[in-house]
């Protein structure tokens, strides 16, 4: 189950791609092994791959941890990491939940509080870590005049509220690390001229992405039929606004459902109060 935590001896000098990835990974950590208790963040285990690497880089954010043999609690950003194949990745999804206290044998990074997991994590308990866990799970919200009450969504790290935009309910969001007062001022400027900003953003997206949308329509045409050309007006009208993210410096990001222009992908338009919309992309 845990084939990637320890170095394997080989008679051959050549390494497989998996072994080469493990070798590079292991070089980041000190050889000393010890056991920690760790409080995970809201999202549990996540995974990704880099380039042609065959194994998953699995990781879980940690908000507090302590050496099993020491009473000192370390708070602040830390991370549990391990390389995994598909089977181990799936196993970890169930064994490393969010907002939980775990016990696991590790090696520590040579540079920071990143820990390589060496064995199966187990549920654990410590009264001090339990108090930290309960505190981090408490709801956080802020009332912002003229906009409403914004609740912290810990899984994505932003404050969010449902607001009315031209008669439709959308989500307005601010990054939790931004100055909320400055974000609110920028958002009020957008909200005060919804008609104007909505039209500018839609027209800009149509100007940037219309040719691509017509290419997609041609590629999806059945039986070699020539599809009816999508006009800029049709493109702008089919976009369905879902959310706006606003930043303290006045920059923004509008997120739209594509109205099937790109077969269900999102449309993302970014810009600023000073410069207007400056970039439009088809996403995901």
N, C-alpha and C positions, 0 to 999 in steps of 0.2 A: 504493500500500500504506500510505503514511503521510500521509493527507490532513488529520490533525487536529493536527499539530505546528506549522504555520505559518499566519500570518494571511493570509486571502484577500481580495483587493481586489474590491469590488463597486460598481457604479454605483448600485444601488438603496440607499436608506437603510434599508429594512426587512431584518431578518435572518431567516433560516430558524431553526427551533428548534435545529438542529445548530450553526449558526454562533453563535447566542446562547450556547449551552452552552460552545462553544470560547472565546468572548470572556471569559466569566466565569472559566473555568478558567485562561486565559493570564494573567489579572491577578494571579494568586498568585505569579508567577515573575519573577525578574530577567531582563532581556533578554540578558545575556551568555551565550554558548554555549561550552561546553568539554566535554572528554571525560574520563570517569571509568572506573576499574576497580572493580567492586563484587562483593562476596560475598553471594549470596542466602541467605535462610533456608531452612527445610526444605520450604516449601510451594510455591515457585515463584509463578506468576502467579495472581491471584484477580481477581474482577470483581463489580461490583454497580451498580445503578442507583438514583438518587434521584428520587422523585416521578415526574413525567412526562418527565424527561430522556430524549432518544432514544438517546444514546450511553452506552456502558459506561464506568464508572470502573475502569480496570484498574490493579492495583498489585502490587508484589512487595516483601516485607520484605527489608532489607539489614542485615547484621550488621557489615560493615566496608567501607570504600571509600577510594580515593585518586585524586587528580587525576593524569591521565596524565603531566602535566609536572612532578610534584612527588613526592618520596619519602615524604612524611608520610602515615601510615595513620591514618584516623579509625575508631575502633571505637565501637559503640553503635547504638541504634535509628536507622535511616534507611529511606527508602522510594523506590522507583522508581514513577512514575505516568504514565499516559497515557489520553486518551480514545480509544475505539475503537468501530467498528461491529462487526457480527457476524463479518465476514471477518478483520479485524485481531485481534479478540479470540482467534479460533481460531488464528491464526498465532502469536500471542504465547504461547499455551499450550505450543507446541513449542519456542520460541526462548528462553524464560525459565524454565528448570527450577530446582528447588530444589537447595540445596547445590552451587552452581556459581559460577565466576568469569566475569563478563561485562565487556565493554567497550562503552560506549554514549555517544553525544553527548547532553548534557543542558542544561537550565537549572535553576538552584537556586531553591527557595522563598525568598521574602523573610523568612520567619520561622524556618525550621528546615532540617534535612537531608532535605528531600523534593525529589526531582529529576524534572523532566518529561523523559521520553524523547523525543528528536527524530529518531531514526533506528533502523534495525534493530540490535538488540544482537548482539554477536559473542562467541564464546568467547575467553577471555584467560588470561594466566598472569603471575603475579608470585610470587616465592618467599615473601615475607612474607605475602601474602594466602593463598597455598597452605597455609602453616603454620597460619594462623587457621582456614581451612576444615577441615583435618584435625582440629584440636582440637575444633571445635564438633560434629563428627560422632561423636566418641567416646561410647560408651554411658555413661549415668549411672544409678546405682541406689543405694538406701538400704535397709538391713535395719532393720525396726522391730519391736521385741520384741512377740510375741503376734499380729502381723499378717502378717509375711512380708517378702519383698523387693519393693520398689517400683521399677519402672523408669520413667525419664523418657520420655514420648511427646512428642517435640519438635514434632510436627505440630500438636498441640492444646495443648501447654504444661502438661501435668499429669503427676504420678507415678501409676502404676497398678499394681495387683496383683490377681490372682484369689484370692478368698476364699470360704469356705463359708458360706452363709446358709441355714439351715434345710434342709440337705441338697442345696442347689443352688449351683453355682458362679456367682458374680456378680463384677463388677469394682468394686473400691473405689478411689477416686481422690482425690488432693489437688492443688490448684493449685500449680504450681512456685514461685510467689511467696509462698505462705503459709508460716508457721512449721510445719515438718513435725512437730516434737515435740508442739505443741499440737493439730495435726490428728490425730495418732495417739492422743492422750489422748481426744479427742472420739469417734473411731472405736471405741476400746475400750469406751467407755460404751454405744454402740449395739450392738456385738457381744455384750456381756455379757447383754443382754436382747433377743435376736432375736425371740422369740415376742411379747413385749409391743410392741416398736416396729413389727414387721410388721403386727400387728393394728390398731394405732392409725392407721398410715399408710393402710392399705387401707380402713378404715372411714371415715376422713376423706375420701378420694378418692370413695368411693361417695356420701357425703352431699353432696358438692359437684357431682358430675358425673352422677349417676344420671338426672336429668331429661333432660339433654342426650343421654345414651346412648339413652334410649327414643325421643327425637325422631329421632335418626339411624336407629334401627331402623325407625321408622314411615316415614321418607323412603325407606328402601331396600327396603321391602316390595314384592313383585311382585304385579301383578294386583289392586291395591287391597286385598289381604288385610290384616287387622289382625294385626300380629305379637304374639307372646306377650310380655307385659311382663317386663322384666328386673328382678329384685329386687336389693336392696342386697347380699344374700349372694352372689348370682350374679355381680354386678359385681366384688366384692372377690375372689372366687375366680378369675375369668378373668384378672385382672391378673397379668402375669409379670415379676417383678423382674429387671432386667438390670444395673443399676449404682447405686451410692451415691456421691455426691460429698460430702466432709466438709470443713469449714472450721475455721480456728483458733479462731474465736469460738464454736464449738459449733453453728453453723447447718449445715444439710444439704439435699441434694436427692436424692430417690429417683426413678429413671427406670424406667418399666415399659413392656414391650410391652403393647398394649391388649387382647390376646386377641380381636381383631376387633370390639371394642365400637365403635370409631370407624374401621373399615375400614382398619386398619393404621397408624394414627397412634400417637404415644407419649403416655403419661400421665406428668406431671411433678408431684411433690409436694414442696414445700419447707417448711422450718420450722427449729426449733432444739431443742436438748436442754432448754432452759429452758421454752419455750412449747409444745413439741410441734408437730405439723403445722399450718401456718397458711394454706397456699395450695395449690390443685390446679388444674392446667390440662391441656387436651388440646393437644398440640404437633404442629406440622409435618405 
